[in-house]
Amino acid sequence: MPYQYDAEYYKAIEPMLPAMAAAPKHPPYDVASRRNGIDDMWEGLMRNWPVVEDVEETIFKVASFDSVEINVHRFAKKGGAAAAPAPASLSPAVVYTHGGGFFCLSVPLYRKQIQSYVTQSGIPFFAVEYRSPPEFPFPTPVEDCYAALKWVHSTSASQLGIDPARIAIMGDSAGGGLAAGVAIMARDRRLDPPLAQQVLVNAMLDDRNQGRFEAAKPFHTWTPDDNLTGWAAYLGRDSAGKPDADVSPYAAPARVASVVGLPPLYADVPDLDIFRDENIKYVARHAEADIPIEMHVYPGLPHSFESFAPKISTAKTAVANRVKFISKL
């Protein structure tokens, strides 16, 4: 077999393998079963993450594109000023869009991961509780995320102490796809000042991903059937995955006609992730457009490996690489 697990990762997850193998296998398009199973699994994984004591959380109500209020969770170092009157003391910020295949997980389930970025970087994160499909299909999730960005951007200095010229959009998995879609929206809608960075972590970018990286099939933690289910929930089964379908690049960023004008890009993806190739291709397009890039591919590791094994050296390195990049804001 050409692929195998990183030895340190395998040692960390070996005790979990029997339970993972015994987990129910759901048919494609079964959103409810997957949502329950993934949420329960994630809650269990997060018990292995360290408790962060120096980050506080505040929830704001923000009106989305359809006037419905969504929750935006502000995570910031304790003792930081809520607002800063002097421009020199304004802070950068990250707007964060969580993963979950578009249809599951939540900001509370991501709390420890987001706190880890904040405690290491000192930068406040604004995590968006976007509405999920199939109850709320495209464009609601990405429009919710863009509304959160606009709110941080427009109320930044006066209420939040944020410099609007130093805001990044960041997300992982489906949240990485949402982050990339928001970056395209911000360019097309002429956000001024523009986004400073886009940070995409094992991002779900292309509904047409038909190959599904079959060579790594035994190692998938996000499977082709999971992927089909997520895209179908988001776009509808009549549109998802069809090369000639009229799918917006705000939904599937890999379909964007041009990346020119998008902000500097950081991306990382594990080598055993079904999103590996679509991420590499998307980053290459940015490089061809002379947009500054940084990319990492982590060998021997599957999708969301740091969530399963946060204490292994590569997980710590991956988080440190992301923190180092956003610290340039």
N, C-alpha and C positions, 0 to 999 in steps of 0.2 A: 504494500500500500504506500503510495507516495507521500501521504500526510500522516502525521502523528501529533499527539498532544505534547506540549511543553512539559518536561518532566516535573517541574515544580508545581505547575497547575494540576497535573494529574494526581500528584500526591495530595494536594489540597482538596480535590473534589472526590477522591476515591470513596470516602465514606458515604457520599451522596448517591453514588452510581446505582445501587439497588433500587432506591426510591425513584430515581429518575427513570430507570428502565420499567418500573412497575406503574408509572403514571399513566392514566387513561390516554388513549390516542383518539382524538376527535376528528371527524370528517371535515373536509374543507367547508368553509362558510358557516361553521358552527361558532358564532361569535360568543353566545352566552356561556357555553362550557369553557371556551378558551379564556374568556375574561375572568371567570371565577377561579380557574386553575392557575392562571398566570399571576393574578393578584395575590392569591394565597401563597404561591411559591415565593414571590418577591418579598412578601411580608416576612417569610421565614429567612430568606437570605439576608435581609436587612438587620436581623438580630445579631449577625456576625460583624456588623460594622460598628466602629467605636462611637461612643456617645460624645458629642461635641458640646462643650460647656460654655464657650465664649461667643456663640452666635445666637442672636435673638430673631424672632420671626414676627412680622406684622402683616395682617391681611388687609388689603385695600379692595374696595368695590370699584370696578371700572366698566363703563358702558362700552359695549362692543358695537359692531357695525349696524346691528339691528336694534340697538338701544337696550338689549338685555344686559344686565350686569353680570360680570364674571369676577372670580377671585384672582387677584394677583398677590402672591406671597413675597414680601420683602424679607430677605435674609441678610443680616448685616452684623458686623462685629459689635458686641455689647460696648456701650459707652460712646459709640460714634454719634456725631451730630446728626439730627434729623434733617437739618438744612444748613447751608453755609452761605452767608451773605457775601463773602468776598470771592470773586471769580477764581483767584489763585488757589483757593482751598476747596474748590469743587472736585468731586470724586468721579472716577470712571464708574461704569456699571455694566452688568451683563443681564440681558433678558434671556431667560432659560425656558426651553420648551422640552418637556419630559418625553421619554419614550413610552412604548407600549403598543406598537403596531397600529397606532391611531385609535384603537378601540378599548384599551385597558390602561391600568395603572393610573397614578394621580400624583399631585405634588406631595401630599402627606406620605405616600409610599416612597417618594424620592428624597424625603427630608434629609436623611443622613448623608446622602451623596452630595446634595447641594451644600449642606453645611461644611462638608470637607473642603470643597472648593473655596468657600468664603473664609474659613479659618486659615487656610494656607495662603490665600492671595490678599486678604484684607479688602477685597472688592465686593460691594453689595450685589446680590443677585435678586432679580425679580422673576419669580417662577410663575408661569401662566397656567391656571386651571382651565384649559380650553375645553369646550364641549366636544364630546366624542361621537363618532359614527358607530353603528348605522343610525342611531337616533338623530344625530346631527352630522350629515355627510358634508362633503366639500360643497361650498367654500367655508362653512362655519368654523372648523378648527383653525385654519390658517388665518382667517379674518379675525378671530379672537386673539390670536398671537400678534397680529399686526396692530390691533387696537391697543394691546398692552404696550407694545413698543411705542406707539404714538403717545400714549399717556405718559410713559416714563420720559420720552423725548420732550414733550410740550410742558410738563409740569416739573421738569427736572431741577432747575436751579432754584426756583421759588419755594418748592415744597420738599424736595428730596435731597438737595445738595449735590445733584448730579450734573456733570458737564455734558450737554447734549452732543458735543463733538467727539465724545469718548465713550460711546455705547457700542457694545458687541451683541450680536445675536448668537446664541449657542444652544445646541440640542443634541440628543443622542437617539439613535435608531429612528423610529418614526418622528421623534422630536427633531432629529437632525434633518429629516426631510422638510419638516415644518420650518425650521430655522433657515434652510436654503430657500424655501419658498418666500419667506418673509424678506430675505435679502433681495430677492428679485423684485418683490412688491415695492420695497423701499426705493430701489433704483427707478422703477417705472413710474412711481408716484412722486418722485423727486423730493424725497425726504431731505430736508435741509436744516442743519448740517447732516451729511449722509452718515450711514452706519460706518463705524471705524473698523470693524472686524466681523467675520463670520467663522464660527467654530463648529465643525461638523464631526461628530463622533459616531463611527460605524453607522452612517446615515442611510436611511431608506429613501432612495432618490428616484427609482425608475420602476414604474408599474409594468414595464415590458420585460423585466428580468425573467426571461424564459429558461435560460440555462440553469439557474439556481445553483451553480457551482456543484455539480453532481459528484465530482471526485472527492469532495469533503463531506459527503452525506452522513457518514457515521458520527461526525463531530458536531452536527448542527444543534445549537440551542435555540435558534429561531429557524423553523423548518420551512420548506417550500409551501406546505399546506397552510402554515401560519401566515406566510406572506400573501398567498392568494386570498386568504380570509380578510386580512387587513386592507388590501387594496380594493377588494370588492365592497367592503363596508364603506370605505371612503368615497369611492368613485361610482359604485354601482356595478353589478356583474356584467352589464352590457357594454361598459366602457373599459374597465380595467384590463390591462394586458394586451390590448389590441393595437398593433403598430400604427394603424391608420385612424385610430379613434381621435376625436377632437378633445384631447385631455389638456387642461391648462398646465403650463409650467409652474404655476403657483401651487398646484397639487403634486405634480411629478417634475421636480426641477431638472432632471436629466433631459427633459423634452424642450428646455428653453432654447430659442433660436440662437442667441448669442449671450455669452457671459461678460461681454465688454461692459465696463462701468460698475461691476460688482466689487465689493470691498476685499481687502486682503483675506486670504483663506488659510485656516488651519484645518487639517483633517487627519484622523487616524482610523484605522480599520484592522481587525484581526485577520490573519491569513486564512483561517478556517471559517470565515463568515461568508454567507451567501451574498452579502453586499460588497465583497471585496472589489470585484471587477468594476461595478458601476461607480464606486467611489474613486478608484484609480482613474477611470476615464473622465470623471467630472473634474477632478483636480488637474488632469492634463489639459483640459480645455482652458482652465484659468491660466496655467503656465503659458500656453500658446497665445493667450491674450495679454501677456506681460503683467498679469496680476500677481503680486507677491504671494507665494505659497509656502507652507510647511506641511509635510505629510510624513506619517509614520505607519508602517505595516508591521504588525507584531506576529512573528511566526509561531506556529504551534498552539494558537489560541482561538477560541470560538467567539461568537457574538456575545457582547456584554460580559466578557471574561472577568472583568474587575468586580462585577456584582457578585459573581459566584466565589471568587477567591481574592478578596481585597488585600490580603496580607502578603501575596507573593511579590517578588521583586519587580516583575514587569508591570503588574497592576500599579504599584507605587510609582514606577517610572512614567507610566502613561498619564496618571493624574498630574505628576510633577511637570510633564511636558505641556499639558493643557494650561496649568497654572502659570507656567513661565511665559506662554504666549499671551494670555490675557493680561498678564502683568505689564505688557508693553503698551496697554491702553493709555 
